[in-house]
Amino acid sequence: MKRKKKMTVLLCTLLILTGVYFIVQRSGKKEDVSKSAGTFALTDKTAADLRKISWQKDEAAYAFTNKDGVWTSDNEPECPVEQKAVNELADNFLKLQASGKLENIKELSDYGLKTPSFSVTAAWSDGSSTTYSMGDATPFADGYYVMLSEDDKTVYTVPSSLMVMFSKTKKDLIQMETIPAVQNAVQLSIGNALNIVKKNESLTVDPDQLWYDASADIPLDGSEIKILLTKASGIQWKELVRTKASEKQLSDWKLDEENAVKISVSAVDGPARIILIGSQNESGGYYARLPESTMVYIVDKDPLSSLLAASVDTLWNKAVLPISYENLAKAEFITERGSYSFETTPENKIKENSEMAPAETLAPVDSADAKKESPNEELKKLWDQVTALNATERLETARDGKQVLSIHAVSKKGGETTVVITDYSVDSYQAVVDGGSPKLVPAEKIDLLVRTVRSMQ
């Protein structure tokens, strides 16, 4: 039995080796083909002789003509060509050398050259032209078969794939427009949804509050705007779609003046960075162009998603009273129990409470630990509770409610602000800053602040 198995294995091995032998014999036609190894130049032409180069890849046709050292696109003459990229491509093409040569070829199909996988044509200054056709990879994967149009009986083996050499796309070969850069932005607008400006000085007691809605001077979150500006500055062309789009194409892609969303970033000096954004393509990217241009590109959706969703409703400053303790001159708190005020003088003198009310309905917090602290530390902790107040929602109109707390603050620069906090719901209180739009603040934050103030009154 063992002997029978060994014979079977040997027979299978022999059949495999015989098959490989005949495949190699057929692919090379060794009995007819003359083989030579070495280094063979595919052309003796130079860059000065090259007038035109053309190829087709992935259903896109490329054709470039060189006149007086300047490359132009045959398909889109009005489109600027990336000169360095085309020169490098042409230079690498002309330097291509073969590592082997096969002559007396009978069957081009044996080398994949009856229907080449890729072709590139070069036109020369003497009026002649040469087509380089690439077929299969060699049996030992050490190169590719290439044939020149002048001689269909000779096949070369080259180490590099022509398809890889000519893999550059329009994005690489066409000189795309430059998007202006903006430093120290003072304005950002996104379609009709957002128009914000940066003021020279704050309109509130917070000296760092510089960004506002342009129409209503609503304070906006500077940290969120910084993120948006970074995203707006990061918009880059991903792909060139058309070098000269028609009016219909612009309309279809919603890039016409009526439908495009204009994203504009401006500085005090220098040009604005303006990009027109259209509809999305199948991959989720957005069609885009520059004003006064018909070159259409694709830009990634990642930086645009948050930009297109931005509005005053997403950027309003959620801080209720964002003035730091270091910038605070004095503050006054009023509860049902009365008032409590202090000044941030070097001694932090605490003023006497006035108009004391009857006993509290809410029990004061235990202030045993606070008594061990210095007045400075105690007041700073109190004010930290104030600056930590962040609203959860912005309301259009205020609702009548019982006042539970009022805070009046004066900055060291003399700015004043007043926050009035009233009942709203079980979960939220209503905070109105200087008579502006009401904001909802978590009830537990206000309850804690009120208890802290009452314990100090």
N, C-alpha and C positions, 0 to 999 in steps of 0.2 A: 504493500500500500504506500509506504514512504517513497519507494522508488518511483511509483506512478505519479505521485504528487510532484516530485522533483522534475520529472520529465515534462509535466504540464507547465510548470513555472518556466523552465528553459525554453519551451516552445513559444510561450507568450512573449518572453523577452526577445526572442529572435524575430518574431513578427513585428514587434514595436520598432526594433532597430532597422529592420528592412524597410518599414514604412517611412521612418525618418530619413533613411538614405535616399529613397526615391523622391521624397518631397524636396530635399536639398538639391538633388540632381535636376529635378524639373525646374525649381525656382532659379537656378543658375544657368541651366542649359550648358553645362560644362563642356560638353563635347563640341559646341560651336562657338561659344563666347570666349573672346580673348580678354583676360583680366590683367590689370596693371595696378600696382600699389605705389603710393608715393603722395606727392602734393601737386595738385593740378589747379591752376587758375582758371576760373570759368570764363573770364573775359580779360582782355588787355585794355579795356576802356577805363578812363579815369572820371572823376567827378566833373571835370571840365567838358567831357564828351556827353554827359548825361543831360538830356533835354526834357524827358518826361518819364514818369513812372506811374503805373496804374495796376490796380488789383481789385478783387472783390472778395468780401468776407462777411459771412452772416447776413447775406442779402443786401449788404451795403456796398456801394461802389465808391472807390477812391481813385482819384486821378489828379496828379500835380504836375505842373509845367514850370520849368526853370528858365527864366529869361533875365539875362544880365545878373545872375547870382541871386535872384529873388524868386521864391516859389509862390505860385498862385494855384488856387483850386479850380480845376476845369469845370466841376459840377456846380460850384458856387463862387463865381469870380469875384463877387462883391465881399466875400467873407475873408477876413485877414487870416493868414496861415502862420502857424507857430514855426518860424524859420529854423530855429535850433533843432526842434524835434524832427522835422523832415530831412534836414541835412544829416543828422546822426543816422537816421534810417537809411538814407541813400548811401552813406559812407560804409555802414556795416554790410549792406547788400553788395556793393562793389568789391569789398574785401573777402567775400565768401570764397572759400577754396574747398576743393574736393580731396578726399583722402584715398579715393580709388576710382578706377575707370574701367567700364565694361564696354567692349566694342563688338561689332558684328551681331547686334541684337536682332532677333527674329520676331519675338512676340513681346510687344510692349505690355500686354496684360499680365505677363509674369512678374512685372515690377510695379503694377498698379498705375501704369502711365498711359493706358488706353483711355481711361477716364481719370485724369489727375485729381487729387484731393485739393490741390491749391495751385494757382498760377499767378505770376506777376510778369508784367511786360515793361521793358525799358526801351525807350526811343533815344537814338543817338544823334549827335550833331551832323553826321554824314547822311542822314535821311533813313538809315536802316533801323531795324528794331529787333529785339530778342525777347522771346517768351521763355521764362523759366517755369517748367512744370514739375511739381513734386508728386511722387507716387507713394508706395508703401515704405514702411520702415524696413531696414535690412533684417535678415533672419536672426542675427545675433544682437539686434537692438543697439548697434553702434553707429547708426546714422539713418539717412533717408536717401531714396533714389531720386535723382533729379535729371531731367533731360532739357536740352536747349533746342529751340525751334530750328536752328540751322542744320541740325544733324539728328535724325530720329533713329540712327543706328548705334548711337553712343549714349550710354547712361553713366552718370557719375554718382558716387556715394558722398554725401556731405554730412558732417557731424551735427549740423544745426537744422532745425525745422524751419522752413520758410514761413509756415503758418504762425509759428511763435514769433519769428522776426518781424512779421507784419501784423502783429496782434494789437497795435495801437488803434484807438478809436478816434472819433471826431474830437472828443474832449482833449485828447493828447496832441492832435495835429492841427486843430483850428484854434487860433488865438481868441480865447473867450474874453469878454469884456471884464474890466476891473470894477469891483464894487468899492466905492469910496469908503475909506476908514474914517471914523469919527472919534476924536479924543475929547474927554471932559464934556459929555453930552449934557444939554440943558433942556432938551425937548424930545418927547417920544409920542408919536401918534400912530394908531393902528386903525385904519379905516374910519368908520363913523363911531366905533365902539369906545375909543380912548384917545384923549388928547391931554397930555400932562406936561407940566413945566417945572423947572427948578428955579426957585427964587434966590435972590442974592442974600436975603435975610428971612428968618423964620417969621411967620405970622402968628405964632403961638408962643407960649412961655418956654417951649422946648427949643433950644438954639439949633438942634440938629434936625428939626422938622423943616425941610426945604422943598420937598416935592408936593405938588398940589394939582388937583384937577383944574385945567385951564379955564373952564367956564364958571365954576362955582367956588374955587379956592378951597375945596375939600382937602384936608390933610391926607396924604397917602403914605403907605408904608415904604420907607426908603430902602430897606433891605430887600423887599420883594421887587422893587423897581430896578435895583442893581442887578438882580438875577435876570430880569427881562432884557435889560440893556446888554448884558453879556450874551444872551441868546440872539438878540437882534444883530449884534456885531459878529456873531459866529455863523451867520447864514452864508453858505458858499455854494457855488454851482457844482452839482453832482454830475450832470449829464447835459450835453448840448442836444436839443431836439430839432430846432430849425434855425438856420442862419437868417432867413428872411420869411417870416410867417405872413400869411395872407390875412386880410381883415376877417375872413370867415374862420380861419384857424384861431385867431386871437379871440373871436367871439365864442367859438366852441370850447376853448379852454378857459373861458371867463377871464381873459386877460385884456379885454377891451376897456376903454376908459370908464365905461358905465358900470361894469361888473367887478373889475379888479379891486382887491384890497391893498391899499397903499400903506406900507410900513415905512415910516420916516423917523430917522434919528438925526438931530441937529446939534451943533455946538455953536458957541458964540462966533467963532471964526472958522472958515473953511467950508467946503461943500457938504450938503446934507447927504446922508446915506439913505437913498430911497429905493425900495424894491416893490414891484407890483406882483401880488400873489393871486394866482387863479385857482382852478379846480384841482382835484387830486387825480392822479393816474391810477392804473390798475394795481400798482405796487404800493400805493399810499403816499408817494411823493407828491409835491405840488409843482405845477407849472409856474414859472416865474420869468420876469424880464425887467429890464431897466426902463425908466421913462424915456420916451422919444426913440426907443429901439425896437426892432422887430426880431431880434435874436431871442429865441425862447429856450429856456433851460428847465431842468428838474432840480429841485432842492429837497433835501431830506425833510421828513415830517417831524422829526424829533424837536428841533428848535422852534418849529412853527406852531405846534399844537398849543403850547402854553401861551404863546404870543397872541394867537388868534382868539383864545378864550379869555384874554385879559380885559378887564373893564374896571370902572370905579368900584363896582360891587365886589370885585375880588381883591382890590388893592387898598381899600380904605384902611386907615390906621386904626387898629383894634385897641391900642393903648388908650386908657381913659384919661390918665394924667401923666404923660411921659416926661416929667422933669426930674432930673436926678437930685439927690440930696445935696450934692456939691454945688448945684446951681440954684438951690432953693434959699430964699432970704427969710421968708416967714410963711406960716400956714395957720389956718383957723378951721376947726371942725365944729359943726353944730349938730347935736343930736337932741332928742326929746328932753334929755337931762340938762342941756345947756350948751355952752360953748367951751372950747379948749383951744388955745393958741400957743405958738412958740415962735421964737426967732432963732435962726442959726448963727448967732453971734459967737465969737470965740468962747464965751462962757456958757453959751446955750441957755440963756436965761429963760425960764418957763414962766409965762404970764399966768396970772390967776384966772381960774374959770369964773364965768359970770352967769347970772340968771339960772341958778341951779334948779332943776325940775324935781318932782317927786321921785320916789324910788323906782328903780328899773324893773321892767317886766322880764328882761333877759338878764340872767345872772352874769356879773362881770367875770372876766377870766382871772385866774390866780396870778397875781403880779409879784409873788414872792421872789422869783428869779430876777424880775425887772428891777426890784429894789436894790439888788446887789450890783447892778450895772451902773455905769456913769450915765448922767443925763444925755450925753452925746450918743451913746450906744442905744439907749432906750428910744430916743427920738428917731434915730436912723432906722431902727427896726420897725417903728411905726410907719415911717415914710416908705420903707421897702414894701410894706403891704399895699400902700397906695399905688406905687409904680408897677406893682405886679398885677394890677387890675387890667384884664383884657376882655373886651366885649366879644360876644359870640354871634351877635346879629345886629344889623343896622335897620332901624324902622323909618318909615316915611313920615309918620305923624306920632306925636306923643299921646300917651293915654293918661288920664287923670288918675292920680294915686296919692297915697299918704306919704309925705316926705319922711325919710328915715335918717338921712345924713346929707350934710352939705359940706363941701370942702372948698375953701378959698385959698389960693396959693399965689405968692408973689415971687418972681425970680429975682436973682441978684442984679439983673439988667433992668428991672422995673416992670417987666411984663406981668400981667395979672390974668387969672383964670378962675372960673367958678364951676364946680360940678355939683349938680343937684341930683340926688338919688331918691327915687320913690318906688312904692310898691308896684309890682306888675303881675307876677304869678308865683306859684309855689317854688319854681326852680330859678326864677330870674328877678332881678330888680332892673329898673329903668334908669339909665344915667344920661343926663343932658348936660353937655359941656357948652357953657357960654350961650345958652339958648339955641344951640344948633340941633342937628338931627339926633334923635334919641338912639341910644344903644342899649342892648340887653347885656347884663353882667351876671355871672353865676351867683345865686343867692348865698351859697356857703362862704364865698369870698367877702361879700359885703357884711354878712352876719359876724364873721370873725373880726373884720375891721371895726365894726360898731362896738363890739364887746371890748376890743382893745382900747378904743377911745374912751369909753365909759369907765374903764378901769383906771384911766389916767386923769379923769375929771375930778 
